[in-house]
Amino acid sequence: MTALRQGTGTAGDLGIDRLPATRRFDPRRHRRVAGLFDLWLAPGPEGRLVVPTDPGRSLDARGVADLVRRGGEAADDVRILTDDGARHTDLFTEVAGLLGHDVLISPEGSDIRHITARKLGGGDPGDGPDGGGPLHALPLDRVTRRPMDWIVLQPPDLATPLPGWFAVDEGLVRPRTGVVGLPLPAGLALATRADFVARRATAHRLGGGSEDLVTVAVTARSGGFLVGNYSGTQEVHSGGQLAALLGDLPLYGADLRLWLTWPSDSGEQAKLAEQAAELAETTGATVWTPPPGGRAELIDHQRDLRALDPAGAAVPWQAHRPRYADGPPTLAATPDGRLVSRLARQRIVVAPVATPTAPAAPVAGPDTGAGVPAAAGPSPAPAAGAEPAPGPAPEQVTGEPVAVLVPAVPRPPLVAERRRAPAYGPPWLRGGQQVNAAEFEAFVPAPADLARSATEGVPSAELFLVASLDPRSAPAGGHLLRIRVGPGGAIPMAALRSHVPARFQYLLGAPDTYLLPAARLDRVHVVGGFRSAGFGRLAPVDGVPGGPLRIRGASAARSVAGLPNDVRRWPGFGTRRAYALLPARSRGLPRGWLRLYRKPPAVRPDRLMVEVRVPRGRTVDVGSTAAMLTGLDLVRTRADRLHRAGVQLVLGSRFYDRVRVHRAYRPAAGAWQRIPEVVPGPLPAAVGGLQSPAPAPGPAPAPS
């Protein structure tokens, strides 16, 4: 069983006929697993978790993460030793995101026990009920008394269906052995303990390539290939050693693509080139690498790799062929940095082609030579050596604008701002960032209605937008706004100097990607709109007006009530009292979010009022959020409208079960009358017992 089994099976399903002998969990006898930090928690007041030695202090996600950081190693995964751990899945998923590592929890309906049987599916010898040695912990089903599987929670923004660092089977957590390798669609991703989680996330995003193309992701180190072991050690391999390690892959006569970044040192580059040639000779494969000093980059929307030179420009892959290879390689390296089949390779247009109704011309600007199509203008002559586009002649094409190849925009020079520079907008983005020192152009993904995005704003739940210099990352059929950014309007993601929230940490280190903060959007202007035809080809879209770039607040999985993800939360500490109005008839809780009041609201005859206890940070303070967004004139959200409508607090549906009902009231004679039979409990559970059943539909009226 893999580490991703979701805790619904029992060890009985795995062929264990007899129930294992267990005893109550005893922290003094607990067996530690190398590389796994165990945290013992217990249920506290109101269902919150506490440390058994400090029962008066309830823990939230940050509190749990702080305990792990103080007691464990930075590279460790975490196992939570508490009964019914899955009841707190949201909490521990947030912990996984804060730590950037997997968190193991017990299923619901299980007790954490210590196994005392001599073996459980191959347990360690010497573990006996009377041996006095350390004992393995496992979740035990409370009813059947059979072992259950641990649930592995991966960081939410890096979650994949790929396995974790540890093997989880028969209720036990076992260290894996051997080389750290993750499956690719056709190949293998080699990782170390330090980069395992990030490598696992990127490996999952790579799609299948050509039929005979094998991809191996590996880190270059000291002129060789860095290979990690599940024991936590790592070693630099030569080309011959790596070939032996890849012996199970069908490499002879195939094409082997190395997903790596070259070292910057010229001496190490020369050694690595020799090892790549040795790898080709040993395996009999054509080994493809980026050019020395360059790197291979994942194009997310195309789920493919491209080669970049040291400056970040797309370049052809470099082939290392065995001495006795016959004929040309099966694959061809294209100028845009990709590998394609020679037989299926399509001809690429490198110059604009005009139509009778809408001739194409480069957009005026500092990078006119990029060949970006515009809606009107004279048609330049094709570039020398350009191949003609397949299909009908230009004079036969009508209607749809022709898509042309658009290279990446040049990178702007950067300058470091002082800490007293104007604000950026997102509250987590501190001053003193590196920004563009000169005007440049870039592309921003947008919905299909580009005219609306240009006038009303690009929909986003963040207080920033993300722009790219290279349109080749856009999926075929996607849409882009071309923008012009004035000095100080963009921050390169690769040089960001702030703690980035976990929900978009995947953008860190992304080359040629820039953050456009909300408070600097007055320096960003729309200059055109395009539709992507794939492989870096863009077709112009008419009717996209110019003007400043805007953000239109849009609901997303993490946002509430059309508000941005960055909001002011209430209460700031402790647990506070609030009130909510609910329908008297059975409608349940509203989907998405619920309005709360700091004081009892006015009596309404068709409503019930519940008094709730709200833990720290679980609601949105609408007034404070609206004040925080004041001055961001190019950002449209619902904060100000909700504030003017008198909405004080907003509770998101993901926190319904964290809020407890303390009292309930019904309207009577123009006042609120307490309902005495209410049992305090979580909000979703209490609502069902308070609301009256919906009236049954009456008989249909008799026909007249």
N, C-alpha and C positions, 0 to 999 in steps of 0.2 A: 504493500500500500504506500502511496506517495504521501508527501507532507501536505498535500493539498486536499486530502480527504476531509470533508466538513463535519466530522464528529458525529454523524448519524449512525454509523456502524458500530458494532461491538466486537470485542475480540473473539466472541463465539462465532462470528461470521468467518473468522480466519482459521477455523479448525481447532480451536481450543475446547476440548470436551469437558474438562474439569475446571471448576471455578478456582482461581488462584487464592492462596491464603494471604490475607492482608491484615493490617492493624491500623489504628488511628495514626494520622500524620503526626510525627514527632520531629520538630526542627533539629533536635540534637542528633538524630540518627539519619538525617537526610543525605543522600548521595548527590554530590555535585557533578555536573557534566561540563567538561572543558569547553569554553567559548559560549556558555549559556549562563546568564545571570538570573538566579531565582529570587523572586520577590514574594514573600508570604504576606497576604492580606486577608482581612476578615470583614464580615458585614458589620456596619455600624448603625447609628441612628438614621432613621428614614431611608434605609436601604443603601446608604452610601458606604463606600469601602474605607477602611481604616487600617493602620498598622497595629497589629495586636498589642505591641508594647506602648502604643499611644492612642488609646481608643477615643479620646476626646477630639482628635483632629481628623476631620473628613477630608478625603483626597479627591481632587479633580485630575484632569489629564496632566496638567503642568506639574502638579504635586507628585504624581507617580513618576513622571519623567525625571524630575529633580532627584528623587530617591535613587533611581537607576544610575543617573550620572554620578552621584556621590559614591555609590557602592560598587559599580561595575566598571568594566573596561569599555572604551569607546566603540570597539568593534563587536561587542557581544550582542547576541540576540537575547530576548527576555522571555522568561516563563513565569506566569502569574499563578501562584499556588493559592487558589481560593475556590471554594465550591461554587458551582453554577456560574462559572466565569463568563459564559456566553450571554448572560443577562446584561452584561456591561460591554457589549460588543462595540458600541459607538465610542465609549470612553477609551477602550484599549486600542481601537483603530486610530483614534487621535494621538494616543501615546506612540504608536508605531510611526506616525507621520512626524512627530516631534523628534524622535530619536533617529529616524532613518533606518530602522532595522525591524526584523520580524518580531512579533509578539505572539507567544503561544498561550492559549487559554483553554480551560476545561469546558466541555459542553454543558448545556443546561440539563438539570436533572442528575448531575454527577457529584460525588464527593471525592475529595483528594485523599487517597490512602497510600500507605506504604506497603509494598509487596514483600512478603516474607517467604514465599515459595522458593525452592532452590533454583527453579528455572521458570521463565515465562517466554516461550518462543526463543530459547537460546540465551537466557539471562546469564549473568556473570556467575561462575562457580564460587562457592564459598559464602553466598548470601543465604543464610539460614535463619530460622526464627530465633535460634539461640546463639548465633555467632557473634552478636554484638557489633557487627560491622555496619557501614552505611547502607541504607535501603533506597531502592528506586521508588519514585512517586509516580502514581498513575491515577487517571480519573476512573472512578467506579460507578457504574449505573446504580442509582439509589434503589431501584426496584429489583432488577435482575441480578445485581451484584456482579456483573461482568465488566471487564475493562472496556473503556471507550477511547476513541481516538482524540488526541489533542487537536484543537483548531488553530491553524496558522494564519494570523492576520498580517498582511504585508502593508507597508506604507501606502496610503490611499492613492497618492499620485504616482507611485512606482509599482502598483499592483499588477501582477501577471498570473497566468495559470501555471507558470514554471515552478519547479520545486524549490524548497528552502535549503538552508545550510545543513540542517539536521534531517535525518530520516525519522519519521513518526509512524510506528506500526505496533500493533498489539498493545496499545496503551502506553508504550514506552517511547522516550526520546533517545535516539541513538546517534552518536557521531558517525558521519559518513567517512569513508576511507578513499584514498587514491587522489588522482588529479581532479582539481575543481573544473568541471566542464558543464556547460549549459547547452541544450540542443538549439540549433538553428534550423530553418526550413531545409537547408541542404548544407550541413557542416556542423561546426562546433565553436562555441565561445569559451575561451579559456579565461579564468578569472582568478583573483586572489581574495583573501578575506577582506582587504580594505575596499575593493571596488565591486564586491559581489552583487550588492543590491542594485547599484547603478547599471552594471553590466547585464544583469538579468532583465531589467526594464528595457534597455536598448535592444537586447537580443530578441525580445518578444516583438518589437516593432519592425523587424526586418522581414520582408516578404521573400517568396521564392524567386530565383533568378532564372537564367537560361538553363536548359536541360542538363548540360554537362558542367555547370559552374558550381564549384564547392567553395564555401566561404568559411574562413577561420578567423575569428576575432582574437587578437592577442596583443599584449603590451610589449613594446620594444624597450629593452633595458640593457645598457652596457654592451651594445653591439650584438645582442642576441635576443632571444624570446623569453619573456618572463612567464613562468608556469607556477601556479599555486597548488598547494596540497591541502586537503581537508584537515590535516593536523595543524594548520596555521602557518606552516613554513612555505617558502617560495625559493625558486632556483632559476637561474638563467640557462636556457638550453641553446645548443647550436642548431644549425639547420638539420643535421643528421639526427640529432636527438628528437627534435620536433617531428621529423618524418616518422620515427619509430613510434612516437606517441599517437600519431594520426593513422596508424596502421589499419584501423578498422574502416577508414573512409575510402571510397573508390577513387583513388587519385591517379593511377597510371593512365596516361593519355588524356587526362581531364584538364580542366582549367581551375586552378586554385587561386582564389582571391583573398589576400590578407587584409583584414580590417585592422589597421594599425596607424599610429602616428610616429613619424620618423623622429629620431633625436635631433637636437639642434647642433650638436658637436660634430664637426666634419670627420674627425677620426672615428667616432661611433657610427656615423653614416657609412663610411667605407667598410667597416666590419659587418654591419647589417646587410649591405649589398652582397658581400661574400656569402653570408649565411643564407640569404634568399636564393642565390645561385646553387648553393649546396643542397638546399631543400628541393629545388627543381631537379637536380641530378639524381638525388636519392629516390624521389617519388615517381619520376618520369612524367610529372605534370608541368604545364606552363604556369608559372607562379606570377601573378599580377600584384604589383604594389603601387602605391602613389609614388611620385618622383621623390628623390632624396630631399629631406627637409619638409616634405608635405604631409598630408594626412588623408585618411578616408573619412568621409562625413555621411551620416544617415540623412536621406531626404525623407522626412516623415510621411508626407502625403503620398509619395510614390513607393514607399517602403523599399527603397533601393539605396545603393551607395554611390557616391561620386568621389573622384579624386580632386584634391586641392593642392596648389603649390604653397610654399611658405608664406606668401602674401595673402592667401585665402581665395585666389582665383581658380576657377575650374580648369583642369588640365587633363590630357589623356593619361590613362594608366600606363605603367611601364611593365613590359613583359620580360621575365627571366625564363629562358627556354632551355630544356635539356640539349646536350650537344647532338644527340642523334634523333631529334624530333623531325618528323616528315611533314613537308608542306607548311602552309601558313597556319596560324592559330585559328581555332574554331570561332573565337570571339574577336570582335573589333573594338578598339578603344576610340570613343567619339570625342570631339573637341569639348563637349560639355561635361566631361569627366565621368562618363558612364561606360559600362561594358555591355555590348549587345551582340546578338548572333550575326555573323556575317551574312547568312542566308536571309535572315528576316530584317536586316538593317534597312531603315527607311531613309530616303534622301531628305536632307534638311535644308530649308530655305534660309539663306543667310542675308537676304536683302529684301526690302518691302516690295510687294507686287500690287499695283494699283488696280482698282475696279473702275468701270465707267462711271458709276454713280458716286463712289466715295474713294478717291485716290488716297493712298497712304503716304505719309511723310514723317520724318523724325520730329519728335516734340522738341520745341525750342527749350534751351536750358543749358546748364553747364556740362551736361553729359549727352549732347546731341548725337555724338557718334555712336551711342548705344543702339540706334536704329529702332526706337520705340515708335509704333505706329500712332498717327493722329487721325482726326476725322477728315481733314482736308489739307490740300497743299499739293505742290508739284511732285511727281513721282520720280525719284532719283534713279539713275541707271543701276543695274545689278552690279554687285561687287565682282571684281575680277576672280575668275575661277569658281564662281557660285554655280551649283547645279540647279537646273530648272526644277520647279515644283512638279510633282506628278499630277495627272488629271488634265482637265480642259485648259485650253489656252486662256490667258488673262482676258482677252476680249469676250470670251464666252461666259465668264463668271459675272454674276449679278447678285445684288441683294446683300448676302452675308459678307461682312468684312473679312479679308484674308488674314489669317494668323501668321505672324512672322516670328522668327527666333529673336529673343531679347536677352542679351547678356547681362550679367550682374552689374549694378551701378558701382562706381569706384567708392572706396571707403573715405570718409571725411577725416581730416586731422582732428585730434582730441586735445582738450585742455582741462586741467583740474580746477574746479570752482572753489572759491572760499566758502567756509561754513556759513557765512552771513549772506550768501547769495539768496535770491528769491526762492520761496518754497517750491516744492515739486508737486504736492497734492496728496499722494498716499501717505498716511501717517507713519508707516514703517520705514519710509525712505528718508534716511538722514541726509544732512547737508554735506557739501564737499565732494560731490560726485564728479566723475569725468564726463564731459559733454562734448558735443561736436563744436569745433572752433570755427567752422565755415559752413556755408549753405550746402546742402546735398539733397538728393532725391532718393526715395525708397518706395516700397509697396506695402500696403496694409490690407489683409484679407477682410472681405465684407460680404454681406448677403447679396443675392442676385439683384435686388432692387438697389442699384448703385446710386441712382438719383436721390432716393430717400436717405441713404446713408450719408450722402454728401451734404444734404440740407438739414436733416433732423439729427444725424449722428450715427456712428457705427454702434450697433447694440453690444453692450458689454456689462458684466457685473463687477468689473474692476475700475479703479480710478486711473487707468492707464490703457494705452493700446500698444500692440507690438508690431513693429515694422521690420521688413527684411530688405536687404539690398538685392537679393537674388530672387527673381520670380519663378525659378525652377522648382522651388519647394511647394508651389501652389498645385493642388490636384487638378487633373483635367476636368473642365467644366466649372471650376471655381472662379470667383470674381475677386478683383483687386482694385483698390484705389491707388493711383499714383499720387504721391504727395511731395511737396517741397518743404524742407525743414530748415528754418533759420538757425543761426548760431545759438547754442544753449538749449535747443528744443528736444534733444534726444540723448539718451544715456546708453552706451553699449552694454548689453547684458553680460558680456564676457568680463567687463571691468567693474561690475556693480559692487559698491562698498556698503552693503547693508545686509542684515539678516532677512532673508526672503521667506515669506510664508510658505509652508509646505505645499500648498495647492499649485504653485507654479515654479517649484525649484527645478523642474525638468528643463526650464529655459536657461538656467545658469550655464555659462560656458558655451552657449550656442553661438557659433561664428556668424558674423554679419547680421546679427539680430539686435534691434535697438528698442528700448523702452521709451514710449512717448508719454510722460507724466501729465496728468490732467491740468495742473497749473501752468504748464508750458504749451498748451495746445494753441495759444494765440500766435505762436511762432511756426505753426504747421498749417499749410494750405493745400487743398486738393487741386491737382492740375489735370486729372484725367481718370478714366475708368477703363478696365480691360477684363476680358474673359480669357481664362487659360485654356489652351488646347493641349496641354501636356508638353513635357520635354522642353520647357522654357519658351514655348511659343504663345504669344498673346495676340488677341484680336481686339481692336478698339470698340468701346461701347459709347454710342452717341447719347447726348442729353444729360451728361453728368456735369452739373454746374461747379464752378470754382468757388472758393471761399475757405474760411478756417475749418479745420477738422474738428468734429464734435464727437462726444460720447452720448449715446442714448441708453439710459439705464434699462436693463432687461433682466428678467428673472432667470436664474440658473439654479442648478442643483444645490449650490451652497448659499445662495442669496435668499432673502426673505422679503416678500411684499414689494418686489421691484426696487429694493434698496441695494446699494453696492455691498460687496463683501466686507469692505472696511467700514465699520459702523462703530458708534459708541454703545457700549453695553451697560446693562443695569441688572442687579446691583453691583457696585464696585467691590464689595467684600461681604462676607457673611451671607445670611439668608434673610430676605425681606418679604413683607406681606403685600399682596396685590389682590385685585378683584377682577372677575370676568363675568360677562353676561352670556348665558347659554339659552337656546330655545327650550321652551317648556315641553314641547313635543319631541319625540324621538327622531333626532337628526344627527346625533353624534357630534363630534368635533369638526370644525371646518378644516378643509384640506389646505395645506400650505402654511397658514398662520392664524393666530388668534389675538384679538385686541385685548389688552389688559389696562386696568385703571389703578392709580395709586390710592385713590379714596373710593368709598362706595358710590357707584353711579346712581342716577335718579331711578326711581321705581318705574318698571315697565310691566304692564299686565301680562304680556305674553313671554316673559323671560324669567329665568332663574338666575340668581347671583351666587357665585362660589367665591369663597375666600381661600386663596392659595398661598403657599410658601414657595418663594422663588430662590433657587441657589444662585451663587455669584456668577454673573456674566451670562445668564441664560436668555435674557430678553434684550431687544434693541431699544435704546432710549431715543425716541424719534426726535425730540426737541434738541438734544445735544448733537445728534447726527446732522440735523438740518443746519445747526450753527457751524458745525465742522465743515460742511460743504459750501458755506457762504464764501463767495469770492471765486468759486469755480464756475464761471459764467458759461463755459462751453461744455458743461456736464449737465444733462437732464436726468433727474431721478424723481421718485415719488416722495422724497423726504419732506420737502417744503409743503407739498399738497396735503400730506397726511398731518403735518404739524398744524397747518391752518384749519384742518377739519377737526382738531381737538384730540387726535390720537396721541396718547402719551407713550405707551409701551406696546411692543409687538413681540409675541412669542412664536417662534418657528415651530412647525410640526415635529421636527426632529428632536425637540426638547420637551414634548408633551409628557413623556413618562418620567422626566426629571423633576417635574413640578407636582407638588402634592396638595390635594384638597384638604383644608382644615375644617371649614364650616360651609354650610349651604343655606340659602334663604329663598323663600318664595314670596311673591307679592300678596299682601292682605291689607285691605282698607287703606290703600295709599302709602303703605310702609313695607319694609322688608321684615318678614317673620322667619325666624330661624327654624330649620328643619331638624328636629332633635335626633332622628334615627340615622343620620349620616355617619358612616365609618370613615375616618381619615385614610387616605390612600392616594396612589398616583392618579393624576388627572384623567387619563383614558378609562381606568377602571371605575372611577367614581361617577363619571358622566352617565354610564349605562344604567346605574341604579337610581339616578335622579330624574331623568327625563321620562315623561309618560309615554306609553305606546302611542303610535300614530293611529288616529281613528280609522276604523275599517270603512271602505267605500260603501255607501248606501246603495239600495237597489236602483236599477235604472228606471227612469220615469216611464210611465205607460204612454204609449203613442196616443196622440190626440186624434 
